[in-house]
Amino acid sequence: MIRGIRPLLRGSTYSGMLFAYGGALASLPLLPFALLPALAWHPAPRGARVVLVLLIWAALVGAVGLARTTRRALIVSARRLLGVGLPDPAAAPRPAGAPRDDRWRTPVWLLLHVALGWTGCLVSGVLLFAGLALPGGWTGVWAGLDLPGGQVRVNGGWPSCALALGCVLLAAVVCVAVTNTLRWSAPRLLGPSSAERLALAAERERALAERNRLAHELHDSIGHTLTAATIQAAVAGELFSADPVAARAALRSIEESARAALEDLDYVLGVLREEKAGTAPTRTLADLPELLDRVRHAGAVVEPELSGELVQVQGTLSRAAYRILQEGLTNALRHGAGGPITVRVAAGPDGLELGVVNRTGASTGKGAGAGAFPTSGHGLPGLAERVRLLHGRIEAGPDGPQHWRLAVRLPVRVAA
């Protein structure tokens, strides 16, 4: 019983009824336009003219519901007064071939809204009036209520008070019924349409792909920086007394690589926090000499083999090539066992070939530094996914008994 009475005491019930009243009042300006044809049709019976007015009125209300601004206003007001979680209409364009099933849903909702508003207004108004008028018989005066079927008269006293209380409770029940009906139908008629759900799913997919790309970028940048900085700091400590110039060069390299990594980190965190991030820091093949210098400052010997017009490699291809080489050099520093690191970049007329070859431990096939640099294991899988998205090929594995080879081919045409 308490559970049945609880909806009558909720403020949301009466805010929902206020929302229904608003729909009824909003339809009043359209009523004069619906009356004009009926007034011009004098010979018709009265009942036919009433039906004609209601039909024209409903058609005008439905026409208003076709406007997108109407739907947005209804969604906002339903969220505030009905407490229904409705998302804003998708701003993304409708996918090709998607059904336009959202055109009729808003007019149907608006007609239901107006019909429930007028019904609830009239019924609850009559019941409330009766609840206020019936106790007038308390002093012995007859209390009457004119209804379409006749007049109801109740003598004063306790019967009139009980009937008045019943009328007030029925008015509250009408408010609950109207509010619950609107609350049930709002997600079905004002919620996302099939086209909007497709657009929202596509937007979520783009957002997930962007976050995945940022995760790869951050892994490559921070992983390379920390690996190179650790080795460079060790080199600087060993050379600080014997060769101060080389030690200072290693420290400068640590500063430069850390600053670049901080730029990447600030941008990625800004995007993840959904803040207005600045321009994304881009690293391309034009930054490859700087990357190789940082690796040399870490004490490694780098032997680059560059061929083709690398300056003509632009955009996504150039950025992806830089990150692939960065991850390959990072793995060479982490797991390499000394010896030169060969970096190959060849730009051809129909694609780009990348390669990194380094010396590994003779007995285990792993570098001597493998234990000193714990890894997450996401490096090579991340590279494979990056290459797959560019429709390329990747090979990674032993190259003879003492070398490890990373080879990537990206079949993207070089910009002319």
C-alpha positions in Angstrom: 0.0 0.0 0.0 2.8 2.4 0.9 4.4 1.6 -2.5 1.2 2.5 -4.2 0.9 5.8 -2.4 4.5 6.8 -2.9 4.1 8.0 -6.5 1.4 10.4 -5.3 3.8 12.1 -3.0 6.7 12.6 -5.5 7.4 16.0 -6.8 8.5 14.4 -10.2 4.9 13.3 -10.7 3.6 16.8 -10.6 6.5 18.3 -12.6 5.6 15.7 -15.3 2.0 16.8 -15.1 3.2 20.4 -15.5 5.0 19.2 -18.6 1.7 17.8 -19.9 -0.1 21.0 -19.2 2.6 22.8 -21.2 1.9 20.7 -24.2 -1.8 21.5 -24.0 -1.2 25.3 -23.6 1.4 25.3 -26.5 -1.2 23.9 -28.8 -3.7 26.7 -28.2 -2.3 29.2 -30.7 -3.0 26.6 -33.4 -6.7 26.3 -32.5 -7.9 29.5 -34.3 -6.4 28.2 -37.6 -8.2 24.9 -37.1 -11.5 26.8 -36.5 -11.5 28.8 -39.8 -12.5 25.9 -42.1 -15.2 24.8 -39.7 -16.7 28.3 -39.5 -16.8 28.5 -43.3 -18.6 25.1 -43.5 -22.0 26.4 -42.1 -24.4 23.7 -43.6 -22.5 20.9 -42.0 -23.8 19.3 -38.7 -22.3 20.5 -35.5 -20.7 17.1 -34.8 -19.0 17.0 -38.2 -17.6 20.5 -37.7 -16.2 19.4 -34.3 -14.5 16.4 -35.9 -13.1 18.6 -38.7 -11.7 21.1 -36.1 -10.0 18.3 -34.2 -8.5 16.7 -37.3 -7.1 20.0 -38.6 -5.9 20.8 -35.1 -4.1 17.4 -34.9 -2.6 17.9 -38.4 -1.2 21.4 -37.4 0.3 20.0 -34.2 1.9 17.1 -36.1 3.3 19.6 -38.7 5.0 21.5 -35.9 6.6 18.3 -34.7 8.4 17.9 -38.1 10.7 20.8 -37.2 14.1 19.7 -35.7 14.0 22.6 -33.3 10.8 21.3 -31.9 12.3 17.9 -31.2 15.4 19.5 -29.5 13.1 21.6 -27.3 11.0 18.6 -26.4 14.1 16.6 -25.5 15.4 19.3 -23.2 12.1 19.9 -21.5 11.4 16.1 -21.1 14.9 15.7 -19.5 14.2 18.5 -17.0 10.5 17.9 -16.1 10.1 14.1 -16.7 13.6 13.1 -15.5 14.2 10.9 -18.5 17.7 10.5 -19.7 17.5 11.4 -23.4 20.6 12.2 -25.4 20.8 15.2 -27.7 20.1 14.4 -31.3 23.2 13.3 -33.1 25.0 16.1 -34.9 26.8 13.6 -37.2 25.5 13.2 -40.7 23.1 10.4 -41.4 24.9 7.4 -42.9 24.1 6.6 -46.6 21.1 4.3 -46.9 20.0 4.8 -43.2 16.2 4.9 -42.8 14.6 8.3 -42.0 12.5 6.8 -39.2 12.8 9.9 -37.0 10.5 12.0 -39.2 7.2 10.6 -37.9 8.3 9.8 -34.3 8.3 13.4 -33.1 4.9 14.3 -34.5 3.4 11.2 -32.9 5.0 12.2 -29.6 3.7 15.7 -29.8 0.2 14.6 -30.6 0.4 12.2 -27.6 1.8 15.0 -25.4 -1.0 17.4 -26.4 -3.7 14.7 -26.0 -2.5 13.6 -22.6 -2.1 17.3 -21.6 -5.7 18.2 -22.4 -7.1 14.9 -21.0 -5.2 15.3 -17.8 -6.1 18.9 -17.5 -9.8 18.4 -18.0 -10.1 15.3 -15.8 -7.9 16.5 -13.0 -9.5 19.9 -13.1 -13.0 18.5 -12.8 -12.0 16.2 -9.9 -10.2 19.0 -8.1 -13.2 21.3 -8.5 -15.4 18.5 -7.1 -13.1 18.0 -4.2 -13.3 21.7 -3.4 -17.1 22.0 -3.9 -18.4 18.9 -2.2 -17.4 19.9 1.4 -19.7 22.9 1.0 -22.4 20.7 2.4 -20.7 20.6 5.9 -23.0 23.4 7.1 -26.1 21.7 5.9 -26.1 23.2 2.4 -26.6 20.9 -0.5 -23.5 20.5 -2.7 -24.1 19.9 -6.4 -22.1 19.0 -9.4 -23.5 19.3 -12.9 -22.3 16.5 -15.2 -23.2 15.6 -18.8 -25.5 12.9 -17.6 -27.3 15.0 -15.0 -26.7 16.6 -11.6 -25.0 14.9 -8.7 -26.1 16.2 -5.3 -24.5 15.1 -2.0 -25.8 16.2 1.4 -23.3 17.8 3.8 -21.5 15.9 6.5 -18.9 13.1 6.5 -20.1 11.6 3.2 -19.4 14.8 1.3 -15.9 15.1 2.9 -15.0 11.5 2.1 -16.2 11.9 -1.5 -14.2 15.2 -1.8 -11.1 13.4 -0.5 -11.7 10.6 -3.0 -11.9 13.2 -5.9 -8.6 14.8 -4.8 -6.9 11.4 -4.7 -8.3 10.5 -8.1 -6.9 13.7 -9.5 -3.5 12.8 -8.1 -3.8 9.3 -9.7 -4.6 11.0 -13.0 -1.4 13.0 -12.6 0.6 9.8 -11.9 -1.0 8.0 -15.0 -0.3 10.9 -17.3 3.3 11.4 -16.1 4.1 7.6 -16.3 2.7 7.4 -19.8 4.8 10.3 -21.0 7.8 8.9 -19.2 7.4 5.5 -20.8 6.9 6.9 -24.3 9.6 9.5 -24.3 12.6 7.2 -24.9 10.6 5.3 -27.6 9.6 8.4 -29.5 12.1 11.0 -28.6 15.1 8.7 -28.1 17.8 8.2 -30.8 16.4 6.9 -34.1 18.1 4.0 -36.0 20.0 6.6 -38.1 21.1 8.4 -35.0 22.2 5.2 -33.3 24.3 4.4 -36.4 25.8 7.9 -36.3 26.5 7.6 -32.5 28.1 4.2 -33.0 30.3 5.6 -35.8 31.3 8.5 -33.6 32.2 6.2 -30.7 34.2 4.0 -33.1 36.1 7.1 -34.3 36.7 8.2 -30.7 38.0 4.7 -29.8 40.2 4.6 -32.8 41.6 8.0 -31.9 42.3 7.0 -28.3 43.9 3.8 -29.5 46.1 5.8 -31.8 47.0 8.2 -29.0 47.9 5.2 -26.8 50.3 3.9 -29.4 51.8 7.4 -29.8 52.2 7.8 -26.1 53.7 4.3 -25.7 56.2 5.0 -28.5 57.2 8.4 -27.4 57.5 7.8 -23.6 59.0 4.4 -24.0 61.7 5.6 -26.4 62.4 8.7 -24.2 62.7 6.8 -20.9 64.9 4.1 -22.6 67.2 6.6 -24.2 67.3 8.9 -21.2 68.3 6.0 -18.9 71.1 4.9 -21.1 72.3 8.5 -21.8 72.3 9.2 -18.0 74.5 6.1 -17.5 76.8 7.3 -20.3 77.0 10.8 -18.9 77.8 9.5 -15.4 80.7 7.4 -16.8 82.1 10.2 -19.0 81.5 13.1 -16.6 85.2 13.2 -15.5 86.9 11.7 -18.5 85.0 13.6 -21.3 82.9 16.4 -19.9 82.0 17.6 -23.4 80.4 14.2 -24.3 78.7 14.0 -20.9 77.1 17.5 -21.5 76.0 16.4 -25.0 74.3 13.4 -23.5 72.5 15.6 -20.9 71.4 18.0 -23.6 70.0 15.0 -25.5 68.1 13.9 -22.4 66.6 17.4 -22.0 65.5 17.6 -25.7 64.0 14.1 -25.8 62.2 14.7 -22.4 60.8 18.0 -23.7 59.5 16.3 -26.8 57.9 13.6 -24.7 56.3 16.1 -22.4 54.7 17.8 -25.5 53.2 14.5 -26.5 52.1 13.7 -23.0 50.4 17.1 -22.6 48.5 16.7 -25.9 47.3 13.2 -25.2 46.2 14.0 -21.6 44.3 17.0 -23.0 42.4 14.8 -25.5 41.7 12.2 -22.9 40.3 14.8 -20.5 38.1 16.1 -23.4 39.7 19.5 -23.1 40.4 21.8 -26.0 43.9 20.5 -26.8 46.4 22.4 -29.0 47.9 21.3 -32.2 49.0 17.7 -32.1 52.8 17.4 -32.0 53.8 15.7 -35.2 57.0 13.7 -35.7 57.7 12.8 -39.3 60.6 11.4 -41.3 62.0 14.9 -41.4 62.8 14.4 -37.7 64.6 11.2 -38.3 68.2 12.8 -38.0 67.3 14.1 -34.6 66.0 10.7 -33.5 69.2 9.0 -34.7 71.3 11.6 -32.9 69.5 10.8 -29.6 70.3 7.1 -30.1 73.9 7.9 -30.8 74.1 10.0 -27.6 73.0 6.8 -25.8 76.2 5.2 -26.9 74.9 3.2 -29.8 76.4 3.1 -33.2 73.8 3.8 -35.9 74.3 3.0 -39.5 71.6 4.6 -41.6 70.8 3.4 -45.1 68.5 6.0 -46.7 67.4 6.0 -50.3 64.7 7.6 -52.4 63.0 11.0 -52.0 62.2 11.0 -48.3 61.1 14.6 -48.3 58.2 13.7 -50.6 56.8 11.2 -48.1 54.1 13.3 -46.3 51.1 13.0 -44.0 50.1 9.8 -42.2 52.7 7.7 -44.0 55.5 9.9 -42.8 54.2 10.1 -39.2 53.7 6.3 -39.1 57.1 5.6 -40.5 58.8 7.8 -37.8 56.9 6.0 -35.0 57.8 2.6 -36.4 61.4 3.5 -36.6 61.3 5.0 -33.1 59.8 1.8 -31.7 62.4 -0.3 -33.5 65.3 1.7 -32.2 63.8 1.7 -28.7 63.7 -2.1 -28.8 67.3 -2.2 -30.2 68.4 -0.1 -27.2 66.5 -2.1 -24.7 67.4 -5.6 -25.9 70.5 -5.1 -28.0 73.8 -6.6 -27.1 76.1 -3.9 -28.5 77.3 -3.5 -32.1 75.9 -1.3 -34.8 72.2 -0.7 -35.4 71.3 -0.6 -39.1 68.4 1.7 -40.0 67.0 1.3 -43.5 64.5 3.7 -45.1 63.7 3.3 -48.8 61.1 5.4 -50.6 59.9 3.9 -53.8 57.4 5.0 -56.4 54.7 2.7 -54.9 55.5 2.5 -51.2 58.0 2.8 -48.3 60.2 0.2 -46.8 61.6 0.4 -43.3 64.0 -1.8 -41.5 65.9 -1.9 -38.2 68.6 -4.6 -37.6 70.5 -4.9 -34.3 72.8 -7.4 -32.6 71.3 -9.7 -29.9 72.6 -12.1 -27.3 74.2 -15.1 -28.9 72.9 -17.8 -26.5 69.3 -16.6 -25.8 68.4 -14.5 -28.8 67.6 -11.7 -26.4 69.5 -8.6 -25.8 71.8 -8.1 -22.8 69.7 -5.2 -21.7 66.4 -7.2 -21.6 66.5 -7.6 -17.9 67.4 -4.0 -17.2 64.3 -2.6 -19.1 61.1 -4.3 -18.1 58.5 -3.9 -20.9 54.7 -4.1 -21.2 54.8 -6.4 -24.2 52.7 -4.0 -26.2 55.5 -2.8 -28.5 55.4 -5.3 -31.4 51.6 -5.9 -31.2 51.2 -2.1 -31.4 53.5 -1.9 -34.4 51.6 -4.8 -36.1 48.3 -3.0 -35.6 49.6 0.3 -36.9 51.0 -1.4 -40.0 47.8 -3.4 -40.5 45.7 -0.2 -40.4 47.9 1.1 -43.2 47.5 -2.1 -45.2 51.2 -2.9 -44.9 53.3 -5.9 -44.1 55.5 -6.4 -41.0 58.2 -9.0 -40.2 60.0 -9.2 -36.9 62.2 -12.0 -35.7 65.8 -13.4 -35.6 68.0 -12.6 -38.6 70.6 -15.2 -38.2 72.1 -16.4 -34.9 73.0 -13.0 -33.5 70.8 -10.4 -35.0 67.2 -9.2 -34.7 65.4 -7.7 -37.7 62.3 -5.5 -38.0 61.1 -5.1 -41.6 58.0 -3.1 -42.6 56.6 -2.3 -46.0 53.8 0.4 -46.3 52.1 0.2 -49.7 51.1 3.8 -49.8 52.0 5.9 -52.8 54.6 8.6 -52.3 53.1 12.1 -52.8 54.2 13.7 -56.0 
